Amino acid sequence: MKAVQYREIGKGPEVVDIETPEPGPGEIRLKVLAAGLCHSDWFLMELPEEQYTYPLPLTLGHEGVGEVDMLGDGVEGVQVGERYAIYGPWGCGLCHACAQGKENYCPHAAELGIAPPGLGAPGAMAEYVIVDDKRHLAPLGDLDPVESASLTDAGLTPYHAIAAVRDKLTPGTTALVIGVGGLGHLGIQILRATTAATVIAADVSDDKLELARKVGAHHTLRSDEGAVSRIRELTGGEGAVAVFDFVGIQPTIDLARETIAADGFVHIVGIGGGTLPTGFFSTPFGAAVRAPYWGTRPELLEVLDLARAGAIGVHVERYGFDQAVEAYQRLHEGAVQGRAVIVP
């Protein structure tokens, strides 16, 4: 089968032919219908050799949807031909966090060698993918597979970050979204669909700011030297009650620090490598800083329901396997509008 793999440190993605995997006991094989590209893939591929800990070659793709093609021994409650989205942050399935569907915060996954598909385990950027347990499947129903694949991360991750402070985003409050990429453009839609907050979007790209306006941002502005004063002006001098940084580089984190309101919430979602010291004389009184990771399985079901209701939608650029390397390069250059998706 065809697959997009990371095969050699520093070499980037390659399209290759590999053997089709067979499901073991309790496993499900999906025929992949669509798989999304993510900046996390590049983060992994740019790690130096001394920091890269996953096996090579690695089939990429932690955003995937597919149709059940084959069942391993002992699998019940799943039928061949059914379509599912893959819940990616796999955990042990036994601990307190996993029992609540919070496998994204499983404390035992790393020590047990459990890794998400595409981020350690073979991923969905192939013609077929193995899912280790039926609990990691979310029914797709009548949703379009190509338009839904990225909801498993680009939708779930901002939904999880927003859900943690949803009760604070009441009428009259402001939420700031920094970075209108794959996650950010969905974050804006989720904020509009699930909160009463006024949404400000900041980015360095005029095209992405135009996308922000299309998906519902109340205000848009360039993330430049004038951004802080403009955001303060839009919030009556108080700052934003919640800031969602979907980039995570030092300049965007500094922007978050300078625009968060007292007793507000900064969520650093992007993995750009920046840091934010907290404490007196660094952040406003009462401000909380959090680095949320992915999302829970119940939240993925809610994200899919939002999409089913037409409240959110992914802006998709479609690519075939033969265009995968080009798609990754466009992603790396910041040229992708919304989310790039590989369609086998």
Secondary structure, 3 states (H helix, E strand, C coil): CEEEEECCCCCCEEEEECCCCCCCCCCEEEEEEEEECCHHHHHHHCCCCCCCCCCCCEECCCEEEEEEEEECCCCCCCCCCCEEEECCCCCCCCCHHHHCCCHHHCCCCCCCCCCCECCCECCCCECEEEECCHHHEEECCCCCHHHHHHHHCCCHHHHHHHHCCHHHCCCCCEEEEECCCHHHHHHHHHHHHHCCCEEEEEECCHHHHHHHHHCCCCEEEECCCCHHHHHHHHCCCCCEEEEEECCCCHHHHHHHHHHEEEEEEEEECCCCCCCCCCCCCCCCCCCEEECCCCCCHHHHHHHHHHHHCCCCCCCEEEECHHHHHHHHHHHHCCCCCCEEEECC
